[in-house]
Amino acid sequence: MKQYRKYIIAVIIYFLVWAVFAPCIGTKMTKSSSKNRVAFMNRMTAQINETGDTNVYDRRQFNDDDIADNVEVYYLDEMGTDVHLGGENNTYVWTLMNEDGSVKGFVKYEYYHDPNLRLIALAEISLFIAGIPLLIFAIYVYFNILRPFQRFSEYPVKLSKGLATEGIPETKNRLFGKYVWGMNMLNDKLEADRRQIDRLMYDRKQFVSIIAHGIKTPVANIKLYSEAIETGLYKGGVPDEKDKEVAAKIGKNADDIAKLVSEILDDPGSLKSSYEPEISSFYLADIKTRITDDFSNRLKVSNIPFSIELQGNPMVTSDFEAVARCIAQIMENAIKYGDGTGIAMKLYRQDDMTFISVRNNGATLSESELPFVFNCYWRGSNSTEKEGSGIGLYEVRSIIRTLGGDVMMKVEGNTTEVLIYL
């Protein structure tokens, strides 16, 4: 608050100065007008008293506001009972005197312009002048508080859904300095935790795979021994009925264990997605805006050319946040595994399908590796010395398939394209 103290003092002085000078100006304006009108009426009354002429000849000393708009003369010997010396306008009545000091008539001066209108104009000017600091303050509040807060308010939602691909850009605004710093620290902490969880999941997968493979051989041996006992192999080919019964039970249990081991090996990560779609209608332009907001600053800093092509603007019925999350994951891979020479995105509608394509230049996979890129924990030959866990594309495919679409990867020369269709 200390940094704004000088501005607050300046505004207070501003209002105090105007509060002192405005009444002085108003008083001067009304007094000047009244004084000049009195001088005009005094001079005109003397002229009418001497000559009876109501024409105004000497205008040099008077403004138009000082000269009466209507001058009427009434003599006592000519006045009827229907004469009204009052009026709705600014009306002044002066007496005409005889030489002996008696009253011989009246002069009525009417002004159609009230000098108090100047006070009204002064009041309006005062309101305008008083409103200038308020307007400046309102503009300052909007651009430095309301608009940044509206942008920042979306960030915690993205953070909770894992959609915050980059931190909030640093700002010179001291009002949100600690907030930006704290949210970026929270994002870094959550990202580090996610990486740690991925590593633990990978270690778990490795451990489960080792245990499962270790179990397969003993189970196979138990199965063989149970079959040998069941057939009476150790008793000259004549099985004992009791031994045969027990051996059959052992064989069945061995089969159950073997089946369980096979299921574990088929999905050693046990990464079952708890994702539940939240279907709504949105336009493809909304996806373009989201990706631009999330990645444009980061790509500029990294000097990576980036373009988005939107063909038309069809409406899509799907899960907006989930689609944005999948595209963000693909963009992360394009940045991580690309050579930095360019990333291009294309969004379009064809027949009843919506397509989202992300192309990047850089290290590519061989044709033999493409069938495995969406497998859980699988990492390609281009991932050497690249941080990752092999879960991202697996999640992308799981989510997109839940939404009724699919995703595929194509490699052409030095270009990799990931295509989502909904």
FENZI-V854867 format. One record per backbone hydrogen bond with DSSP energy under -0.5 kcal/mol. CO is the residue of the C=O (numbers start at 1). NH is the residue of the N-H. Records with the same first field share a line. If there is no record, write none. Layout:
CO->NH / NH
//
This chain:
1->4
2->5
4->8
5->9
6->10
7->11
8->12
9->13
10->14
11->15
12->16
13->17
14->18
15->19
16->20
17->21
18->22
19->23
20->24
21->25
22->26
23->27
24->28
25->29
26->30
27->31
28->32
29->33
30->34
31->35
32->36
33->37
34->38
35->39
36->40
37->41
38->42
39->43
40->44
41->45
42->46
43->47
44->48
45->49
46->50
47->51 / 52 / 53
48->52
55->57
57->59
59->62
63->66 / 67
70->110
72->108
74->106
75->78 / 79
80->83
83->85
89->91
90->111
92->109
94->107
96->104 / 105
98->101
102->98
104->76
105->96
106->74
107->94 / 109
108->72
109->92
110->69 / 70 / 112
111->90
112->114
114->117
115->118 / 119
116->120
117->121
118->122
119->123
120->124
121->125
122->126
123->127
124->128
125->129
126->130
127->131
128->132
129->133
130->134
131->135
132->136
133->137
134->138
135->139
136->140
137->141
138->142
139->143
140->144
141->145 / 146
142->147
145->149
146->150
147->151
148->152
149->153
150->154
151->154
152->155 / 156
153->157
154->158
155->159
156->160
157->161
158->163 / 164
159->162
163->165
172->174
173->176
174->177
176->180
177->181
178->182
179->183
180->184
181->185
182->186
183->187
184->188
185->189
186->190
187->191
188->192
189->193
190->194
191->195
192->196
193->197
194->198
195->199
196->200
197->201
198->202
199->203
200->204
201->205
202->206
203->207
204->208
205->209
206->210
207->211
208->212
209->213
210->214
211->215
212->216
213->217
214->218
215->219
216->220
217->221
218->222
219->223
220->224
221->225
222->226
223->227
224->228
225->229
226->230
227->231
228->233
229->232
232->235 / 237 / 238
233->236
235->238
237->239
240->244
241->245
242->246
243->247
244->248
245->249
246->250
247->251
248->252
249->253
250->254
251->255
252->256
253->257
254->258
255->259
256->260
257->261
258->262
259->263
260->264
261->265
262->266
263->267
265->268
267->270
270->272
271->273
277->279
280->318
282->316
283->286 / 287
284->288
285->289
286->290
287->291
288->292
289->293
290->294
291->295
292->296
295->299
296->300
297->301
298->302
299->304
300->303
303->305
305->343
307->345
308->310
309->311 / 347
310->312
314->284
316->282 / 318
318->280 / 320
319->323
320->324
321->325
322->326
323->327
324->328
325->329
326->330
327->331
328->332
329->333
330->334
331->335
332->336
333->337
334->338
337->363
342->361
343->307
344->359
345->309
346->357
347->311
348->355
350->353
353->350
354->422
355->348
356->420
357->346
358->418
359->344
360->416
361->339
366->369 / 370
369->372
370->373
372->375
375->378
380->383
381->384
383->386
390->377 / 378
391->395
392->396
393->397
394->398
395->399
396->400
397->401
398->402
399->403
400->405
401->404
406->421
408->419
410->417
412->415
414->362
415->412
416->360
417->410 / 419
418->358 / 420
419->408
420->356
421->406
//
